[in-house]
Amino acid sequence: MDHVSQNGGALSGGVPSRYGEALSGGAVPKVPEFWFAVQTRPRHEKKVNSELQEKGIHSFLPLHREKRRWSDRSQWVEVPMFSQYLFVRVPETGDSRIRVLRTTGVVQFVGSTVRGTPIPEEQIEGLRTIVSHRVPTASHALLRVGKRVRIRGGVLDGIEGILSAIRSEESLVVSVDLIQKSVAIRVDGFEVESV
């Protein structure tokens, strides 16, 4: 089942355990699964996510709302947070990776090898929390320097990022290092601590 709009992101498949789909009584654990970034052709992110869902592959396409203007009207639309990228949770080897690569619109797994590089679980969980609570975001250049902090309390408790000032407002920049993309969220009203 594909969850969109309500949670601000498109998430296919069930909620897997760390080692695959939820286990039923007495089942043998599956091969460990990891999050990977997948590059898509331009404007194919939603189509790829839907096709992966149909194939039974667990994927996550973070979406956010943007106001788009046309000559006669303006409208809020949900667009991918990271243009040309989405995330899949699959084993490091095996048939599911081939099915991902054979999906129309998929270009490649992202990483230092052809197989792609696993993304740390906490980076994906941070994005999922931001998306599920519909926290307003803005695209931000990837930061590699700055003070690393963690939010304490509230719906964003535990999310880590780099504290930055954007137009004189304190923001937390949450990054997915592998795809060199980041989003900034305002931290006004949140307690932050150094990591």
C-alpha positions in Angstrom: 0.0 0.0 0.0 1.4 3.4 -1.0 1.0 6.2 1.6 1.2 9.7 0.1 -0.2 13.2 0.9 -1.3 12.6 4.5 2.2 12.0 5.7 3.9 14.2 3.1 5.9 11.3 1.5 5.4 8.3 -0.5 6.3 5.1 1.3 5.6 1.7 -0.3 5.4 -1.7 1.3 4.8 -2.6 4.9 6.9 -1.7 7.9 9.9 -4.0 7.8 12.0 -5.2 10.6 15.7 -4.4 10.5 16.2 -7.7 8.7 13.4 -7.6 6.2 9.6 -7.7 6.5 7.9 -8.3 9.8 8.5 -11.9 10.9 5.6 -14.3 11.6 5.7 -16.9 14.3 8.7 -19.2 13.9 9.9 -17.7 10.6 13.6 -17.6 9.8 15.0 -14.1 9.6 15.6 -12.8 6.1 18.9 -11.4 4.8 19.7 -8.0 6.3 18.3 -5.1 4.3 19.8 -1.6 4.1 18.7 1.8 2.7 20.1 2.8 -0.7 19.6 5.9 -2.8 18.4 5.3 -6.3 18.9 7.9 -9.0 16.0 8.4 -11.4 15.5 10.1 -14.7 14.2 13.7 -14.3 10.6 13.9 -13.2 10.3 10.1 -12.8 10.5 9.9 -9.0 6.7 9.3 -8.4 6.4 6.9 -11.3 9.4 4.8 -10.1 8.1 4.8 -6.5 4.7 3.5 -7.7 6.3 0.8 -9.9 8.5 -0.3 -7.0 5.5 -0.6 -4.8 3.8 -2.8 -7.4 6.9 -5.0 -7.4 6.7 -5.3 -3.6 10.0 -3.4 -3.0 10.1 -1.2 0.1 10.8 2.4 -1.0 10.6 5.9 0.4 10.1 9.1 -1.7 10.2 12.1 0.6 7.8 14.8 -0.7 7.2 18.4 0.4 4.7 21.1 -0.6 5.7 23.9 -2.9 3.6 26.7 -4.2 3.7 26.6 -8.0 2.6 29.6 -10.1 1.1 29.5 -13.6 0.0 32.5 -15.6 -3.6 32.2 -14.5 -3.4 30.6 -11.0 -1.1 29.3 -8.2 -1.5 26.0 -6.4 0.2 24.0 -3.7 1.7 20.7 -5.1 3.6 17.9 -3.5 7.0 17.5 -5.2 10.0 15.3 -4.4 12.3 16.7 -1.7 15.3 15.6 -3.6 14.9 15.9 -7.4 15.9 12.6 -9.2 16.4 10.5 -6.0 14.4 8.1 -3.9 15.4 5.5 -1.4 14.9 1.7 -1.4 15.4 -0.8 1.4 16.9 -4.0 -0.1 19.6 -6.6 0.7 23.1 -5.7 -0.5 22.9 -8.5 -3.1 20.1 -10.4 -4.7 17.1 -10.4 -7.0 15.4 -7.3 -5.5 18.3 -5.1 -6.6 18.0 -6.4 -10.2 14.2 -5.7 -10.0 15.0 -2.1 -8.9 17.4 -1.6 -11.8 14.9 -2.9 -14.3 12.3 -0.4 -13.1 11.4 2.1 -15.8 13.0 5.5 -15.0 15.7 4.1 -12.7 19.2 5.2 -13.7 21.4 3.6 -11.1 22.1 2.9 -7.4 24.1 5.7 -5.9 27.5 5.1 -4.3 31.1 4.4 -4.6 30.5 1.0 -6.3 28.0 -0.2 -9.0 26.0 -1.9 -6.2 25.6 1.5 -4.3 26.5 2.4 -0.8 24.2 1.8 2.2 22.8 5.0 3.8 22.9 5.2 7.6 19.5 4.3 9.1 19.4 7.5 11.2 19.6 9.7 8.1 16.5 8.1 6.6 14.7 8.0 9.9 15.4 11.7 10.3 13.9 12.4 6.9 10.9 10.2 7.6 10.2 12.0 10.9 10.4 15.4 9.1 8.0 14.2 6.4 5.5 12.5 8.6 5.1 15.6 10.8 4.9 17.9 7.8 7.7 20.1 9.0 8.3 22.9 6.5 11.6 22.5 4.7 13.8 24.4 2.3 16.5 23.0 0.0 19.9 23.7 1.4 23.5 23.1 0.1 25.1 20.1 1.7 27.1 21.2 4.7 30.2 19.4 5.9 31.3 21.8 8.5 29.5 23.4 11.5 28.2 22.4 14.8 26.5 19.0 14.9 23.5 19.1 17.1 20.5 16.9 18.2 16.9 18.1 18.8 15.6 17.3 22.2 11.8 17.0 22.8 8.8 17.4 20.7 8.0 15.5 17.5 11.5 16.0 16.1 13.2 14.5 19.2 16.5 12.8 18.3 17.0 14.2 14.8 20.6 15.2 14.3 22.0 17.7 11.8 24.3 20.7 11.5 23.2 23.9 13.1 23.4 26.8 10.6 22.1 30.3 10.2 19.9 31.0 7.2 18.8 34.6 6.9 19.5 35.2 10.6 17.3 32.3 11.7 18.7 29.2 13.4 18.1 26.2 11.2 19.0 22.5 11.4 20.3 21.1 8.2 19.5 17.4 7.8 21.7 15.8 5.2 21.8 12.5 3.2 25.6 12.5 2.6 25.6 9.9 -0.1 23.5 11.9 -2.5 24.9 15.2 -1.3 21.5 16.7 -0.6 20.2 18.5 2.4 17.1 20.2 3.7 16.9 22.9 6.3 14.2 23.1 9.1 13.8 26.0 11.5 14.5 25.1 15.1 12.8 28.1 16.7 11.2 26.7 19.9 13.1 23.4 19.9 15.8 22.6 22.4 19.1 21.5 20.8 22.1 19.9 22.3 25.6 19.3 20.9 26.4 15.8 19.7 
